[in-house]
Amino acid sequence: AGQEAADVVFHELFALLRAIGTSPIPIAAAITGHSVGGGALPPRALRLTRAAARRELAHAFAEFGWEELDELAAGWSGEETQKAIRAWLDRRATPLE
């Protein structure tokens, strides 16, 4: 169940990130190129600049395969990682003196 849940979460997350990263329109201000020149560029120049600013991100998402994503999800849902996360959370749950 843990691996299936991790697969679903990572597939949905990366599908969203891919959609944001490859969108021709600015969706999130955190993506570079969202306000080039304070919005003073003509539409064509602005569109081309945005595309250039996101090119590397879009390429990375286009090249990232679902098999790699499954491996990534498996790493996060694995026993070793889950044990480390639980230990980290337990340390933070202890009140400071």
TORVEXMI-529891 format. One record per atom (N, C-alpha, C): residue in three letters; x, y, z; residue number from 0. Coordinates in Angstrom, 3 decimals, decimal comma, always signed. Example, Ala and Ser with C-alpha at 12.3 -4.5 7.8 and 13.67 -1.06 7.14 Angstrom:
// residues 2
NODE residu        x        y        z num
NODE    ALA  +13,190   -5,690   +7,800   0
NODE    ALA  +12,300   -4,500   +7,800   0
NODE    ALA  +13,200   -3,300   +7,800   0
NODE    SER  +12,850   -2,250   +7,080   1
NODE    SER  +13,670   -1,060   +7,140   1
NODE    SER  +12,900   +0,030   +7,870   1
***
This chain:
// residues 97
NODE residu        x        y        z num
NODE    ALA   +0,825   -1,195   +0,000   0
NODE    ALA   +0,000   +0,000   +0,000   0
NODE    ALA   +0,864   +1,252   +0,000   0
NODE    GLY   +1,976   +1,246   +0,755   1
NODE    GLY   +2,845   +2,408   +0,809   1
NODE    GLY   +3,469   +2,719   -0,535   1
NODE    GLN   +3,929   +1,684   -1,237   2
NODE    GLN   +4,538   +1,896   -2,553   2
NODE    GLN   +3,509   +2,385   -3,558   2
NODE    GLU   +2,310   +1,817   -3,543   3
NODE    GLU   +1,252   +2,261   -4,467   3
NODE    GLU   +0,889   +3,725   -4,207   3
NODE    ALA   +0,779   +4,091   -2,945   4
NODE    ALA   +0,448   +5,478   -2,595   4
NODE    ALA   +1,558   +6,418   -3,042   4
NODE    ALA   +2,812   +6,027   -2,828   5
NODE    ALA   +3,938   +6,854   -3,248   5
NODE    ALA   +3,950   +7,015   -4,766   5
NODE    ASP   +3,680   +5,932   -5,495   6
NODE    ASP   +3,625   +6,007   -6,961   6
NODE    ASP   +2,576   +7,016   -7,413   6
NODE    VAL   +1,397   +6,949   -6,814   7
NODE    VAL   +0,314   +7,859   -7,193   7
NODE    VAL   +0,705   +9,305   -6,899   7
NODE    VAL   +1,232   +9,552   -5,704   8
NODE    VAL   +1,620  +10,908   -5,318   8
NODE    VAL   +2,680  +11,460   -6,267   8
NODE    PHE   +3,726  +10,692   -6,529   9
NODE    PHE   +4,798  +11,182   -7,382   9
NODE    PHE   +4,345  +11,355   -8,830   9
NODE    HIS   +3,503  +10,455   -9,328  10
NODE    HIS   +2,991  +10,603  -10,700  10
NODE    HIS   +2,151  +11,871  -10,821  10
NODE    GLU   +1,277  +12,104   -9,865  11
NODE    GLU   +0,424  +13,298   -9,904  11
NODE    GLU   +1,252  +14,568   -9,737  11
NODE    LEU   +2,203  +14,550   -8,809  12
NODE    LEU   +3,055  +15,704   -8,574  12
NODE    LEU   +3,861  +16,051   -9,823  12
NODE    PHE   +4,500  +15,066  -10,431  13
NODE    PHE   +5,313  +15,342  -11,600  13
NODE    PHE   +4,471  +15,708  -12,816  13
NODE    ALA   +3,266  +15,166  -12,925  14
NODE    ALA   +2,376  +15,590  -14,005  14
NODE    ALA   +2,029  +17,066  -13,844  14
NODE    LEU   +1,762  +17,488  -12,618  15
NODE    LEU   +1,479  +18,904  -12,347  15
NODE    LEU   +2,699  +19,771  -12,632  15
NODE    LEU   +3,864  +19,362  -12,133  16
NODE    LEU   +5,085  +20,126  -12,366  16
NODE    LEU   +5,409  +20,222  -13,856  16
NODE    ARG   +5,201  +19,124  -14,575  17
NODE    ARG   +5,434  +19,133  -16,024  17
NODE    ARG   +4,486  +20,117  -16,695  17
NODE    ALA   +3,216  +20,119  -16,302  18
NODE    ALA   +2,238  +21,038  -16,896  18
NODE    ALA   +2,619  +22,496  -16,608  18
NODE    ILE   +3,032  +22,775  -15,383  19
NODE    ILE   +3,437  +24,132  -15,029  19
NODE    ILE   +4,710  +24,525  -15,770  19
NODE    GLY   +5,682  +23,627  -15,767  20
NODE    GLY   +6,976  +23,930  -16,375  20
NODE    GLY   +6,944  +24,076  -17,874  20
NODE    THR   +5,991  +23,472  -18,543  21
NODE    THR   +5,927  +23,540  -20,002  21
NODE    THR   +4,794  +24,422  -20,508  21
NODE    SER   +4,058  +25,046  -19,609  22
NODE    SER   +2,940  +25,896  -20,011  22
NODE    SER   +3,429  +27,114  -20,795  22
NODE    PRO   +2,746  +27,467  -21,863  23
NODE    PRO   +3,140  +28,656  -22,618  23
NODE    PRO   +2,731  +29,964  -21,931  23
NODE    ILE   +1,925  +29,868  -20,901  24
NODE    ILE   +1,520  +31,060  -20,157  24
NODE    ILE   +2,052  +30,967  -18,736  24
NODE    PRO   +2,325  +32,087  -18,077  25
NODE    PRO   +2,841  +32,030  -16,706  25
NODE    PRO   +1,756  +31,555  -15,744  25
NODE    ILE   +2,039  +30,479  -15,040  26
NODE    ILE   +1,076  +29,922  -14,100  26
NODE    ILE   +1,468  +30,255  -12,669  26
NODE    ALA   +2,749  +30,218  -12,388  27
NODE    ALA   +3,225  +30,472  -11,027  27
NODE    ALA   +4,376  +31,457  -11,073  27
NODE    ALA   +4,363  +32,402  -10,177  28
NODE    ALA   +5,403  +33,421  -10,147  28
NODE    ALA   +6,766  +32,822   -9,826  28
NODE    ALA   +6,806  +31,628   -9,270  29
NODE    ALA   +8,075  +31,012   -8,921  29
NODE    ALA   +8,823  +30,488  -10,142  29
NODE    ILE   +8,151  +30,382  -11,268  30
NODE    ILE   +8,800  +29,941  -12,497  30
NODE    ILE   +9,469  +31,156  -13,130  30
NODE    THR  +10,733  +31,001  -13,467  31
NODE    THR  +11,475  +32,132  -14,022  31
NODE    THR  +10,853  +32,610  -15,332  31
NODE    GLY  +10,986  +33,879  -15,614  32
NODE    GLY  +10,469  +34,445  -16,845  32
NODE    GLY   +9,049  +34,947  -16,733  32
NODE    HIS   +8,513  +35,049  -15,532  33
NODE    HIS   +7,110  +35,421  -15,370  33
NODE    HIS   +6,865  +36,911  -15,541  33
NODE    SER   +7,886  +37,731  -15,360  34
NODE    SER   +7,669  +39,168  -15,453  34
NODE    SER   +8,904  +39,851  -16,026  34
NODE    VAL   +9,303  +39,384  -17,178  35
NODE    VAL  +10,500  +39,927  -17,809  35
NODE    VAL  +10,290  +41,398  -18,150  35
NODE    GLY  +11,242  +42,229  -17,788  36
NODE    GLY  +11,171  +43,648  -18,111  36
NODE    GLY   +9,996  +44,346  -17,461  36
NODE    GLY   +9,534  +43,838  -16,334  37
NODE    GLY   +8,406  +44,465  -15,659  37
NODE    GLY   +7,135  +44,441  -16,482  37
NODE    GLY   +7,053  +43,506  -17,450  38
NODE    GLY   +5,864  +43,398  -18,284  38
NODE    GLY   +5,838  +44,428  -19,402  38
NODE    ALA   +6,984  +45,109  -19,660  39
NODE    ALA   +7,009  +46,187  -20,663  39
NODE    ALA   +7,350  +45,687  -22,056  39
NODE    LEU   +7,679  +44,407  -22,196  40
NODE    LEU   +8,024  +43,889  -23,513  40
NODE    LEU   +6,783  +43,684  -24,366  40
NODE    PRO   +6,928  +43,829  -25,682  41
NODE    PRO   +5,806  +43,501  -26,569  41
NODE    PRO   +5,466  +42,010  -26,437  41
NODE    PRO   +4,218  +41,616  -26,725  42
NODE    PRO   +3,786  +40,227  -26,504  42
NODE    PRO   +4,686  +39,164  -27,127  42
NODE    ARG   +5,111  +39,354  -28,368  43
NODE    ARG   +5,955  +38,339  -29,022  43
NODE    ARG   +7,291  +38,207  -28,305  43
NODE    ALA   +7,930  +39,323  -27,988  44
NODE    ALA   +9,214  +39,286  -27,289  44
NODE    ALA   +9,055  +38,659  -25,905  44
NODE    LEU   +7,974  +38,992  -25,236  45
NODE    LEU   +7,716  +38,433  -23,914  45
NODE    LEU   +7,514  +36,920  -23,995  45
NODE    ARG   +6,726  +36,474  -24,986  46
NODE    ARG   +6,469  +35,033  -25,165  46
NODE    ARG   +7,768  +34,292  -25,442  46
NODE    LEU   +8,606  +34,828  -26,328  47
NODE    LEU   +9,875  +34,183  -26,668  47
NODE    LEU  +10,826  +34,156  -25,482  47
NODE    THR  +10,839  +35,228  -24,710  48
NODE    THR  +11,702  +35,283  -23,529  48
NODE    THR  +11,247  +34,279  -22,480  48
NODE    ARG   +9,957  +34,199  -22,260  49
NODE    ARG   +9,429  +33,209  -21,309  49
NODE    ARG   +9,772  +31,794  -21,745  49
NODE    ALA   +9,593  +31,510  -23,026  50
NODE    ALA   +9,902  +30,176  -23,535  50
NODE    ALA  +11,378  +29,855  -23,342  50
NODE    ALA  +12,244  +30,818  -23,623  51
NODE    ALA  +13,683  +30,595  -23,445  51
NODE    ALA  +14,022  +30,374  -21,976  51
NODE    ALA  +13,392  +31,124  -21,087  52
NODE    ALA  +13,672  +31,001  -19,650  52
NODE    ALA  +13,234  +29,654  -19,107  52
NODE    ARG  +12,191  +29,065  -19,690  53
NODE    ARG  +11,680  +27,780  -19,209  53
NODE    ARG  +12,176  +26,589  -20,017  53
NODE    ARG  +12,968  +26,836  -21,067  54
NODE    ARG  +13,393  +25,767  -21,974  54
NODE    ARG  +14,068  +24,612  -21,229  54
NODE    GLU  +15,010  +24,931  -20,359  55
NODE    GLU  +15,738  +23,876  -19,646  55
NODE    GLU  +14,797  +23,073  -18,747  55
NODE    LEU  +13,906  +23,761  -18,061  56
NODE    LEU  +12,934  +23,087  -17,200  56
NODE    LEU  +12,002  +22,201  -18,022  56
NODE    ALA  +11,498  +22,733  -19,125  57
NODE    ALA  +10,601  +21,960  -19,987  57
NODE    ALA  +11,312  +20,728  -20,547  57
NODE    HIS  +12,563  +20,885  -20,942  58
NODE    HIS  +13,341  +19,768  -21,475  58
NODE    HIS  +13,549  +18,689  -20,402  58
NODE    ALA  +13,866  +19,126  -19,196  59
NODE    ALA  +14,080  +18,166  -18,106  59
NODE    ALA  +12,828  +17,335  -17,854  59
NODE    PHE  +11,658  +17,981  -17,849  60
NODE    PHE  +10,422  +17,236  -17,633  60
NODE    PHE  +10,090  +16,345  -18,818  60
NODE    ALA  +10,394  +16,783  -20,020  61
NODE    ALA  +10,110  +15,983  -21,206  61
NODE    ALA  +10,963  +14,713  -21,235  61
NODE    GLU  +12,184  +14,817  -20,734  62
NODE    GLU  +13,115  +13,683  -20,746  62
NODE    GLU  +12,939  +12,735  -19,568  62
NODE    PHE  +12,262  +13,175  -18,527  63
NODE    PHE  +12,110  +12,369  -17,312  63
NODE    PHE  +11,036  +11,318  -17,554  63
NODE    GLY  +11,412  +10,049  -17,497  64
NODE    GLY  +10,483   +8,961  -17,793  64
NODE    GLY   +9,724   +8,473  -16,577  64
NODE    TRP   +8,600   +7,823  -16,843  65
NODE    TRP   +7,772   +7,291  -15,754  65
NODE    TRP   +8,500   +6,191  -14,988  65
NODE    GLU   +9,384   +5,450  -15,654  66
NODE    GLU  +10,145   +4,409  -14,957  66
NODE    GLU  +11,065   +5,051  -13,922  66
NODE    GLU  +11,688   +6,167  -14,292  67
NODE    GLU  +12,547   +6,892  -13,347  67
NODE    GLU  +11,722   +7,426  -12,183  67
NODE    LEU  +10,521   +7,868  -12,486  68
NODE    LEU   +9,640   +8,393  -11,452  68
NODE    LEU   +9,231   +7,285  -10,486  68
NODE    ASP   +8,966   +6,099  -11,012  69
NODE    ASP   +8,631   +4,964  -10,141  69
NODE    ASP   +9,792   +4,622   -9,224  69
NODE    GLU  +11,008   +4,702   -9,750  70
NODE    GLU  +12,187   +4,437   -8,922  70
NODE    GLU  +12,334   +5,501   -7,840  70
NODE    LEU  +12,080   +6,750   -8,203  71
NODE    LEU  +12,127   +7,840   -7,235  71
NODE    LEU  +11,094   +7,632   -6,131  71
NODE    ALA   +9,882   +7,263   -6,519  72
NODE    ALA   +8,826   +7,008   -5,536  72
NODE    ALA   +9,198   +5,837   -4,635  72
NODE    ALA   +9,795   +4,813   -5,219  73
NODE    ALA  +10,203   +3,652   -4,424  73
NODE    ALA  +11,243   +4,044   -3,385  73
NODE    GLY  +12,141   +4,942   -3,763  74
NODE    GLY  +13,145   +5,409   -2,808  74
NODE    GLY  +12,521   +6,134   -1,628  74
NODE    TRP  +11,493   +6,943   -1,898  75
NODE    TRP  +10,835   +7,700   -0,829  75
NODE    TRP   +9,926   +6,830   +0,027  75
NODE    SER   +9,378   +5,778   -0,541  76
NODE    SER   +8,464   +4,930   +0,229  76
NODE    SER   +9,178   +3,742   +0,862  76
NODE    GLY  +10,473   +3,593   +0,582  77
NODE    GLY  +11,234   +2,472   +1,113  77
NODE    GLY  +11,410   +2,541   +2,626  77
NODE    GLU  +11,678   +1,397   +3,212  78
NODE    GLU  +11,790   +1,287   +4,669  78
NODE    GLU  +12,874   +2,200   +5,244  78
NODE    GLU  +14,032   +2,262   +4,594  79
NODE    GLU  +15,136   +3,083   +5,104  79
NODE    GLU  +14,751   +4,565   +5,142  79
NODE    THR  +14,145   +5,042   +4,063  80
NODE    THR  +13,752   +6,448   +4,005  80
NODE    THR  +12,643   +6,751   +4,995  80
NODE    GLN  +11,661   +5,894   +5,075  81
NODE    GLN  +10,549   +6,110   +5,998  81
NODE    GLN  +11,041   +6,112   +7,451  81
NODE    LYS  +11,983   +5,245   +7,771  82
NODE    LYS  +12,550   +5,215   +9,121  82
NODE    LYS  +13,266   +6,533   +9,422  82
NODE    ALA  +14,032   +7,038   +8,455  83
NODE    ALA  +14,746   +8,301   +8,648  83
NODE    ALA  +13,768   +9,473   +8,803  83
NODE    ILE  +12,700   +9,480   +8,019  84
NODE    ILE  +11,699  +10,548   +8,121  84
NODE    ILE  +11,011  +10,507   +9,485  84
NODE    ARG  +10,641   +9,299   +9,929  85
NODE    ARG   +9,988   +9,176  +11,242  85
NODE    ARG  +10,910   +9,662  +12,361  85
NODE    ALA  +12,190   +9,300  +12,287  86
NODE    ALA  +13,150   +9,730  +13,304  86
NODE    ALA  +13,284  +11,258  +13,291  86
NODE    TRP  +13,330  +11,848  +12,112  87
NODE    TRP  +13,426  +13,301  +11,989  87
NODE    TRP  +12,192  +13,964  +12,591  87
NODE    LEU  +11,015  +13,429  +12,282  88
NODE    LEU   +9,776  +13,984  +12,838  88
NODE    LEU   +9,721  +13,817  +14,350  88
NODE    ASP  +10,159  +12,685  +14,855  89
NODE    ASP  +10,174  +12,454  +16,303  89
NODE    ASP  +11,073  +13,468  +17,008  89
NODE    ARG  +12,221  +13,767  +16,412  90
NODE    ARG  +13,134  +14,758  +17,027  90
NODE    ARG  +12,489  +16,132  +17,064  90
NODE    ARG  +11,705  +16,473  +16,082  91
NODE    ARG  +11,067  +17,774  +16,031  91
NODE    ARG   +9,817  +17,834  +16,927  91
NODE    ALA   +9,257  +16,705  +17,250  92
NODE    ALA   +8,070  +16,663  +18,104  92
NODE    ALA   +8,423  +16,849  +19,578  92
NODE    THR   +9,695  +16,704  +19,916  93
NODE    THR  +10,130  +16,868  +21,290  93
NODE    THR  +10,188  +18,370  +21,617  93
NODE    PRO   +9,489  +18,796  +22,661  94
NODE    PRO   +9,505  +20,218  +23,023  94
NODE    PRO  +10,905  +20,688  +23,387  94
NODE    LEU  +11,221  +21,903  +23,004  95
NODE    LEU  +12,498  +22,495  +23,358  95
NODE    LEU  +12,471  +22,922  +24,818  95
NODE    GLU  +13,560  +22,770  +25,499  96
NODE    GLU  +13,620  +23,164  +26,906  96
NODE    GLU  +14,309  +24,481  +27,065  96
***
